[in-house]
């Protein structure tokens, strides 16, 4: 977000400088940064109404995330499996997450999509 030395080259500032984009949308609102701890994905809405809707969905845990990961080496199980362990994040804002009984509940499902046997 624009602050300090980063107020000129922020994502929002770059979007706002595009005349073509500005002419097609109401504006730009940063809604959420999904998975900030892993560099994440920035969600940007182009209307206030859209930003409000997505924010409500995220806060009510109605947004599901789906990832595709490429794994090198042997996958321990080709059958789908699930991990249901609570994830704890460091409240000091450090980029530290771990499985911990005091963490937020989390469910992760794993499915092998394909295997390259080279």
PADOTOR-369006 format. One record per residue: residue number from 1; x, y, z of N, C-alpha, C, O in turn. Coordinates in pm, whole numbers, plus 50000, padded with zeros to 5 digits. Layout:
<nulos>
+-----+-------+-------+-------+-------+-------+-------+-------+-------+-------+-------+-------+-------+
! num !   n.X !   n.Y !   n.Z !  ca.X !  ca.Y !  ca.Z !   c.X !   c.Y !   c.Z !   o.X !   o.Y !   o.Z !
+-----+-------+-------+-------+-------+-------+-------+-------+-------+-------+-------+-------+-------+
! NUM !     X !     Y !     Z !     X !     Y !     Z !     X !     Y !     Z !     X !     Y !     Z !
...
+-----+-------+-------+-------+-------+-------+-------+-------+-------+-------+-------+-------+-------+
</nulos>
This chain:
<nulos>
+-----+-------+-------+-------+-------+-------+-------+-------+-------+-------+-------+-------+-------+
! num !   n.X !   n.Y !   n.Z !  ca.X !  ca.Y !  ca.Z !   c.X !   c.Y !   c.Z !   o.X !   o.Y !   o.Z !
+-----+-------+-------+-------+-------+-------+-------+-------+-------+-------+-------+-------+-------+
!   1 ! 50085 ! 49882 ! 50000 ! 50000 ! 50000 ! 50000 ! 50089 ! 50124 ! 50000 ! 50204 ! 50117 ! 50043 !
!   2 ! 50039 ! 50233 ! 49954 ! 50122 ! 50353 ! 49942 ! 50152 ! 50417 ! 50077 ! 50062 ! 50466 ! 50145 !
!   3 ! 50278 ! 50417 ! 50114 ! 50321 ! 50486 ! 50235 ! 50472 ! 50504 ! 50229 ! 50541 ! 50429 ! 50160 !
!   4 ! 50524 ! 50602 ! 50299 ! 50667 ! 50625 ! 50306 ! 50730 ! 50633 ! 50168 ! 50677 ! 50700 ! 50078 !
!   5 ! 50841 ! 50566 ! 50151 ! 50914 ! 50566 ! 50024 ! 50840 ! 50492 ! 49913 ! 50878 ! 50502 ! 49797 !
!   6 ! 50736 ! 50418 ! 49948 ! 50668 ! 50334 ! 49849 ! 50540 ! 50397 ! 49795 ! 50462 ! 50328 ! 49730 !
!   7 ! 50518 ! 50524 ! 49819 ! 50392 ! 50584 ! 49776 ! 50384 ! 50608 ! 49626 ! 50275 ! 50631 ! 49574 !
!   8 ! 50497 ! 50603 ! 49554 ! 50496 ! 50630 ! 49411 ! 50493 ! 50504 ! 49326 ! 50445 ! 50508 ! 49212 !
!   9 ! 50542 ! 50393 ! 49377 ! 50546 ! 50271 ! 49297 ! 50462 ! 50160 ! 49357 ! 50495 ! 50042 ! 49341 !
!  10 ! 50357 ! 50194 ! 49427 ! 50269 ! 50093 ! 49483 ! 50182 ! 50035 ! 49371 ! 50168 ! 50096 ! 49265 !
!  11 ! 50125 ! 49921 ! 49395 ! 50037 ! 49859 ! 49295 ! 49922 ! 49953 ! 49261 ! 49888 ! 49971 ! 49144 !
!  12 ! 49860 ! 50013 ! 49363 ! 49749 ! 50105 ! 49337 ! 49792 ! 50225 ! 49253 ! 49721 ! 50265 ! 49162 !
!  13 ! 49907 ! 50281 ! 49284 ! 49955 ! 50397 ! 49209 ! 49980 ! 50360 ! 49063 ! 49945 ! 50437 ! 48973 !
!  14 ! 50038 ! 50244 ! 49040 ! 50065 ! 50200 ! 48902 ! 49934 ! 50180 ! 48827 ! 49923 ! 50219 ! 48711 !
!  15 ! 49835 ! 50119 ! 48891 ! 49704 ! 50099 ! 48827 ! 49638 ! 50234 ! 48796 ! 49581 ! 50252 ! 48688 !
!  16 ! 49647 ! 50325 ! 48890 ! 49584 ! 50457 ! 48871 ! 49649 ! 50537 ! 48758 ! 49585 ! 50625 ! 48701 !
!  17 ! 49773 ! 50508 ! 48727 ! 49843 ! 50581 ! 48620 ! 49803 ! 50533 ! 48481 ! 49833 ! 50600 ! 48382 !
!  18 ! 49737 ! 50420 ! 48473 ! 49695 ! 50367 ! 48344 ! 49565 ! 50435 ! 48300 ! 49459 ! 50409 ! 48356 !
!  19 ! 49574 ! 50521 ! 48200 ! 49454 ! 50591 ! 48151 ! 49351 ! 50493 ! 48098 ! 49231 ! 50512 ! 48117 !
!  20 ! 49397 ! 50388 ! 48031 ! 49305 ! 50289 ! 47974 ! 49226 ! 50222 ! 48086 ! 49104 ! 50209 ! 48075 !
!  21 ! 49292 ! 50179 ! 48192 ! 49221 ! 50115 ! 48303 ! 49129 ! 50212 ! 48374 ! 49015 ! 50178 ! 48403 !
!  22 ! 49177 ! 50332 ! 48401 ! 49097 ! 50432 ! 48472 ! 48968 ! 50463 ! 48398 ! 48865 ! 50488 ! 48461 !
!  23 ! 48971 ! 50461 ! 48267 ! 48851 ! 50495 ! 48189 ! 48748 ! 50381 ! 48190 ! 48633 ! 50403 ! 48152 !
!  24 ! 48787 ! 50262 ! 48231 ! 48698 ! 50147 ! 48224 ! 48638 ! 50107 ! 48359 ! 48543 ! 50029 ! 48364 !
!  25 ! 48693 ! 50158 ! 48469 ! 48647 ! 50114 ! 48601 ! 48618 ! 50232 ! 48691 ! 48659 ! 50345 ! 48665 !
!  26 ! 48546 ! 50203 ! 48800 ! 48508 ! 50304 ! 48899 ! 48630 ! 50351 ! 48980 ! 48639 ! 50467 ! 49017 !
!  27 ! 48720 ! 50260 ! 49006 ! 48839 ! 50290 ! 49086 ! 48907 ! 50159 ! 49123 ! 48877 ! 50055 ! 49064 !
!  28 ! 48997 ! 50164 ! 49220 ! 49068 ! 50044 ! 49263 ! 49067 ! 50037 ! 49415 ! 49102 ! 50135 ! 49482 !
!  29 ! 49030 ! 49925 ! 49468 ! 49028 ! 49901 ! 49612 ! 49101 ! 49771 ! 49640 ! 49066 ! 49667 ! 49586 !
!  30 ! 49205 ! 49777 ! 49725 ! 49271 ! 49653 ! 49768 ! 49177 ! 49586 ! 49867 ! 49141 ! 49643 ! 49970 !
!  31 ! 49138 ! 49465 ! 49834 ! 49042 ! 49392 ! 49915 ! 49113 ! 49304 ! 50016 ! 49077 ! 49301 ! 50134 !
!  32 ! 49214 ! 49232 ! 49970 ! 49277 ! 49132 ! 50058 ! 49407 ! 49086 ! 49994 ! 49421 ! 49086 ! 49871 !
!  33 ! 49500 ! 49047 ! 50076 ! 49620 ! 48981 ! 50026 ! 49617 ! 48840 ! 50078 ! 49646 ! 48814 ! 50195 !
!  34 ! 49583 ! 48748 ! 49991 ! 49572 ! 48608 ! 50028 ! 49713 ! 48552 ! 50048 ! 49799 ! 48567 ! 49962 !
!  35 ! 49735 ! 48489 ! 50161 ! 49861 ! 48420 ! 50191 ! 49981 ! 48512 ! 50183 ! 50079 ! 48483 ! 50114 !
!  36 ! 49974 ! 48622 ! 50254 ! 50084 ! 48718 ! 50259 ! 50215 ! 48651 ! 50300 ! 50321 ! 48691 ! 50253 !
!  37 ! 50207 ! 48551 ! 50386 ! 50328 ! 48485 ! 50436 ! 50407 ! 48416 ! 50324 ! 50527 ! 48391 ! 50340 !
!  38 ! 50342 ! 48385 ! 50214 ! 50411 ! 48317 ! 50104 ! 50414 ! 48406 ! 49980 ! 50412 ! 48356 ! 49867 !
!  39 ! 50419 ! 48532 ! 49998 ! 50418 ! 48640 ! 49899 ! 50278 ! 48665 ! 49846 ! 50245 ! 48778 ! 49812 !
!  40 ! 50197 ! 48564 ! 49838 ! 50055 ! 48580 ! 49821 ! 50003 ! 48633 ! 49689 ! 50076 ! 48646 ! 49590 !
!  41 ! 49877 ! 48664 ! 49693 ! 49803 ! 48712 ! 49578 ! 49724 ! 48834 ! 49624 ! 49654 ! 48828 ! 49725 !
!  42 ! 49736 ! 48942 ! 49552 ! 49667 ! 49064 ! 49588 ! 49532 ! 49067 ! 49517 ! 49525 ! 49057 ! 49395 !
!  43 ! 49424 ! 49082 ! 49594 ! 49290 ! 49093 ! 49536 ! 49253 ! 49240 ! 49530 ! 49253 ! 49309 ! 49632 !
!  44 ! 49221 ! 49287 ! 49409 ! 49186 ! 49426 ! 49389 ! 49049 ! 49433 ! 49323 ! 49024 ! 49369 ! 49220 !
!  45 ! 48960 ! 49511 ! 49382 ! 48826 ! 49529 ! 49325 ! 48824 ! 49656 ! 49243 ! 48902 ! 49749 ! 49267 !
!  46 ! 48735 ! 49660 ! 49146 ! 48723 ! 49779 ! 49060 ! 48595 ! 49857 ! 49088 ! 48558 ! 49947 ! 49012 !
!  47 ! 48527 ! 49821 ! 49198 ! 48413 ! 49900 ! 49243 ! 48404 ! 49888 ! 49394 ! 48447 ! 49788 ! 49452 !
!  48 ! 48348 ! 49989 ! 49458 ! 48333 ! 49986 ! 49603 ! 48240 ! 49873 ! 49644 ! 48264 ! 49803 ! 49743 !
!  49 ! 48133 ! 49855 ! 49567 ! 48035 ! 49750 ! 49596 ! 48102 ! 49612 ! 49589 ! 48081 ! 49527 ! 49676 !
!  50 ! 48182 ! 49589 ! 49485 ! 48253 ! 49462 ! 49470 ! 48349 ! 49439 ! 49585 ! 48359 ! 49328 ! 49637 !
!  51 ! 48422 ! 49544 ! 49624 ! 48517 ! 49533 ! 49735 ! 48443 ! 49495 ! 49863 ! 48491 ! 49410 ! 49939 !
!  52 ! 48329 ! 49556 ! 49887 ! 48251 ! 49527 ! 50008 ! 48202 ! 49382 ! 50009 ! 48209 ! 49315 ! 50112 !
!  53 ! 48153 ! 49334 ! 49894 ! 48104 ! 49196 ! 49884 ! 48214 ! 49095 ! 49914 ! 48196 ! 49003 ! 49993 !
!  54 ! 48328 ! 49114 ! 49849 ! 48439 ! 49019 ! 49867 ! 48491 ! 49024 ! 50011 ! 48523 ! 48920 ! 50068 !
!  55 ! 48498 ! 49142 ! 50068 ! 48542 ! 49155 ! 50207 ! 48450 ! 49079 ! 50301 ! 48497 ! 49010 ! 50391 !
!  56 ! 48320 ! 49090 ! 50279 ! 48224 ! 49015 ! 50363 ! 48244 ! 48865 ! 50347 ! 48240 ! 48791 ! 50446 !
!  57 ! 48265 ! 48818 ! 50224 ! 48287 ! 48674 ! 50201 ! 48413 ! 48625 ! 50271 ! 48413 ! 48517 ! 50330 !
!  58 ! 48518 ! 48703 ! 50265 ! 48644 ! 48663 ! 50330 ! 48626 ! 48659 ! 50481 ! 48668 ! 48563 ! 50546 !
!  59 ! 48564 ! 48762 ! 50536 ! 48545 ! 48767 ! 50682 ! 48455 ! 48656 ! 50734 ! 48468 ! 48615 ! 50849 !
!  60 ! 48363 ! 48609 ! 50651 ! 48273 ! 48502 ! 50694 ! 48324 ! 48363 ! 50655 ! 48251 ! 48264 ! 50661 !
!  61 ! 48450 ! 48356 ! 50614 ! 48516 ! 48230 ! 50577 ! 48445 ! 48155 ! 50465 ! 48440 ! 48032 ! 50465 !
!  62 ! 48389 ! 48228 ! 50370 ! 48320 ! 48165 ! 50258 ! 48408 ! 48160 ! 50133 ! 48362 ! 48118 ! 50026 !
!  63 ! 48533 ! 48201 ! 50146 ! 48626 ! 48196 ! 50033 ! 48713 ! 48073 ! 50049 ! 48775 ! 48052 ! 50153 !
!  64 ! 48718 ! 47992 ! 49945 ! 48804 ! 47873 ! 49947 ! 48921 ! 47897 ! 49853 ! 48907 ! 47956 ! 49746 !
!  65 ! 49038 ! 47850 ! 49896 ! 49158 ! 47868 ! 49815 ! 49197 ! 47734 ! 49755 ! 49181 ! 47629 ! 49817 !
!  66 ! 49247 ! 47740 ! 49632 ! 49290 ! 47619 ! 49564 ! 49429 ! 47645 ! 49507 ! 49452 ! 47747 ! 49441 !
!  67 ! 49521 ! 47554 ! 49533 ! 49659 ! 47570 ! 49490 ! 49701 ! 47455 ! 49401 ! 49649 ! 47344 ! 49411 !
!  68 ! 49793 ! 47483 ! 49314 ! 49856 ! 47380 ! 49234 ! 50004 ! 47387 ! 49267 ! 50068 ! 47491 ! 49246 !
!  69 ! 50059 ! 47278 ! 49317 ! 50201 ! 47276 ! 49354 ! 50274 ! 47171 ! 49272 ! 50223 ! 47061 ! 49248 !
!  70 ! 50392 ! 47206 ! 49230 ! 50477 ! 47110 ! 49160 ! 50577 ! 47056 ! 49262 ! 50650 ! 47132 ! 49326 !
!  71 ! 50580 ! 46925 ! 49276 ! 50664 ! 46860 ! 49375 ! 50771 ! 46779 ! 49304 ! 50742 ! 46702 ! 49213 !
!  72 ! 50894 ! 46797 ! 49347 ! 51004 ! 46719 ! 49291 ! 51035 ! 46605 ! 49387 ! 51044 ! 46626 ! 49508 !
!  73 ! 51051 ! 46486 ! 49332 ! 51076 ! 46369 ! 49417 ! 50951 ! 46284 ! 49428 ! 50856 ! 46302 ! 49352 !
!  74 ! 50953 ! 46192 ! 49521 ! 50841 ! 46100 ! 49537 ! 50729 ! 46163 ! 49619 ! 50753 ! 46224 ! 49724 !
!  75 ! 50609 ! 46147 ! 49571 ! 50491 ! 46190 ! 49646 ! 50454 ! 46073 ! 49737 ! 50440 ! 45961 ! 49688 !
!  76 ! 50438 ! 46096 ! 49867 ! 50415 ! 45985 ! 49959 ! 50286 ! 45907 ! 49936 ! 50275 ! 45791 ! 49977 !
!  77 ! 50189 ! 45969 ! 49871 ! 50060 ! 45901 ! 49854 ! 49993 ! 45952 ! 49728 ! 49975 ! 46073 ! 49711 !
!  78 ! 49955 ! 45862 ! 49639 ! 49887 ! 45904 ! 49516 ! 49736 ! 45919 ! 49539 ! 49667 ! 45984 ! 49460 !
!  79 ! 49686 ! 45861 ! 49645 ! 49544 ! 45874 ! 49677 ! 49520 ! 46010 ! 49744 ! 49607 ! 46061 ! 49815 !
!  80 ! 49403 ! 46070 ! 49723 ! 49374 ! 46196 ! 49791 ! 49382 ! 46179 ! 49943 ! 49343 ! 46075 ! 49997 !
!  81 ! 49434 ! 46280 ! 50012 ! 49438 ! 46277 ! 50157 ! 49417 ! 46417 ! 50212 ! 49426 ! 46516 ! 50139 !
!  82 ! 49389 ! 46424 ! 50342 ! 49355 ! 46551 ! 50405 ! 49437 ! 46571 ! 50532 ! 49463 ! 46476 ! 50606 !
!  83 ! 49476 ! 46694 ! 50556 ! 49546 ! 46731 ! 50678 ! 49456 ! 46830 ! 50753 ! 49421 ! 46935 ! 50700 !
!  84 ! 49419 ! 46795 ! 50875 ! 49334 ! 46881 ! 50957 ! 49410 ! 46919 ! 51084 ! 49390 ! 46860 ! 51190 !
!  85 ! 49496 ! 47016 ! 51071 ! 49576 ! 47062 ! 51185 ! 49562 ! 47213 ! 51198 ! 49558 ! 47284 ! 51097 !
!  86 ! 49554 ! 47263 ! 51322 ! 49544 ! 47408 ! 51341 ! 49675 ! 47478 ! 51305 ! 49783 ! 47427 ! 51333 !
!  87 ! 49664 ! 47595 ! 51243 ! 49780 ! 47673 ! 51202 ! 49791 ! 47798 ! 51290 ! 49695 ! 47874 ! 51304 !
!  88 ! 49907 ! 47817 ! 51350 ! 49934 ! 47932 ! 51435 ! 50023 ! 48030 ! 51360 ! 50121 ! 47989 ! 51297 !
!  89 ! 49991 ! 48157 ! 51367 ! 50073 ! 48263 ! 51308 ! 50127 ! 48351 ! 51420 ! 50055 ! 48380 ! 51516 !
!  90 ! 50251 ! 48392 ! 51408 ! 50315 ! 48477 ! 51507 ! 50242 ! 48610 ! 51516 ! 50236 ! 48682 ! 51416 !
!  91 ! 50186 ! 48646 ! 51632 ! 50112 ! 48772 ! 51644 ! 50201 ! 48896 ! 51629 ! 50150 ! 49006 ! 51608 !
!  92 ! 50333 ! 48879 ! 51641 ! 50423 ! 48992 ! 51626 ! 50441 ! 49031 ! 51480 ! 50512 ! 49126 ! 51449 !
!  93 ! 50377 ! 48956 ! 51390 ! 50384 ! 48989 ! 51248 ! 50502 ! 48928 ! 51176 ! 50521 ! 48953 ! 51056 !
!  94 ! 50581 ! 48850 ! 51246 ! 50693 ! 48783 ! 51180 ! 50637 ! 48677 ! 51087 ! 50528 ! 48624 ! 51109 !
!  95 ! 50711 ! 48647 ! 50984 ! 50663 ! 48548 ! 50888 ! 50692 ! 48408 ! 50943 ! 50785 ! 48340 ! 50899 !
!  96 ! 50612 ! 48368 ! 51040 ! 50627 ! 48238 ! 51103 ! 50489 ! 48178 ! 51119 ! 50401 ! 48236 ! 51183 !
!  97 ! 50470 ! 48062 ! 51062 ! 50346 ! 47986 ! 51080 ! 50386 ! 47842 ! 51112 ! 50488 ! 47792 ! 51064 !
!  98 ! 50305 ! 47777 ! 51193 ! 50334 ! 47638 ! 51224 ! 50207 ! 47570 ! 51273 ! 50110 ! 47635 ! 51310 !
!  99 ! 50210 ! 47438 ! 51271 ! 50100 ! 47361 ! 51328 ! 50111 ! 47376 ! 51479 ! 50217 ! 47353 ! 51537 !
! 100 ! 49999 ! 47415 ! 51543 ! 50000 ! 47437 ! 51686 ! 49856 ! 47422 ! 51737 ! 49763 ! 47473 ! 51674 !
! 101 ! 49836 ! 47354 ! 51850 ! 49699 ! 47336 ! 51901 ! 49628 ! 47468 ! 51932 ! 49505 ! 47471 ! 51937 !
! 102 ! 49703 ! 47576 ! 51953 ! 49642 ! 47707 ! 51980 ! 49610 ! 47784 ! 51853 ! 49559 ! 47896 ! 51861 !
! 103 ! 49640 ! 47728 ! 51736 ! 49620 ! 47798 ! 51610 ! 49476 ! 47793 ! 51561 ! 49389 ! 47732 ! 51623 !
! 104 ! 49453 ! 47859 ! 51447 ! 49322 ! 47858 ! 51383 ! 49301 ! 47724 ! 51314 ! 49395 ! 47666 ! 51260 !
! 105 ! 49178 ! 47676 ! 51316 ! 49151 ! 47549 ! 51250 ! 49176 ! 47562 ! 51100 ! 49150 ! 47666 ! 51040 !
! 106 ! 49228 ! 47456 ! 51041 ! 49259 ! 47456 ! 50899 ! 49240 ! 47316 ! 50843 ! 49266 ! 47217 ! 50911 !
! 107 ! 49196 ! 47309 ! 50721 ! 49182 ! 47181 ! 50651 ! 49248 ! 47195 ! 50514 ! 49217 ! 47287 ! 50438 !
! 108 ! 49338 ! 47105 ! 50485 ! 49407 ! 47107 ! 50356 ! 49389 ! 46971 ! 50290 ! 49420 ! 46867 ! 50349 !
! 109 ! 49337 ! 46973 ! 50169 ! 49316 ! 46849 ! 50094 ! 49419 ! 46840 ! 49984 ! 49445 ! 46937 ! 49913 !
! 110 ! 49478 ! 46721 ! 49969 ! 49581 ! 46699 ! 49868 ! 49531 ! 46597 ! 49767 ! 49477 ! 46492 ! 49804 !
! 111 ! 49549 ! 46628 ! 49639 ! 49512 ! 46538 ! 49532 ! 49624 ! 46542 ! 49429 ! 49662 ! 46650 ! 49384 !
! 112 ! 49676 ! 46426 ! 49392 ! 49778 ! 46422 ! 49285 ! 49708 ! 46436 ! 49152 ! 49615 ! 46361 ! 49121 !
! 113 ! 49752 ! 46532 ! 49072 ! 49690 ! 46560 ! 48943 ! 49759 ! 46477 ! 48835 ! 49692 ! 46420 ! 48749 !
! 114 ! 49891 ! 46472 ! 48838 ! 49965 ! 46394 ! 48740 ! 50103 ! 46362 ! 48797 ! 50148 ! 46423 ! 48894 !
! 115 ! 50169 ! 46267 ! 48734 ! 50302 ! 46226 ! 48775 ! 50392 ! 46221 ! 48653 ! 50355 ! 46164 ! 48550 !
! 116 ! 50509 ! 46280 ! 48665 ! 50610 ! 46275 ! 48560 ! 50718 ! 46179 ! 48608 ! 50789 ! 46210 ! 48704 !
! 117 ! 50731 ! 46067 ! 48545 ! 50823 ! 45963 ! 48593 ! 50962 ! 45972 ! 48533 ! 51032 ! 45871 ! 48531 !
! 118 ! 51004 ! 46087 ! 48483 ! 51138 ! 46101 ! 48426 ! 51245 ! 46102 ! 48530 ! 51363 ! 46113 ! 48498 !
+-----+-------+-------+-------+-------+-------+-------+-------+-------+-------+-------+-------+-------+
</nulos>
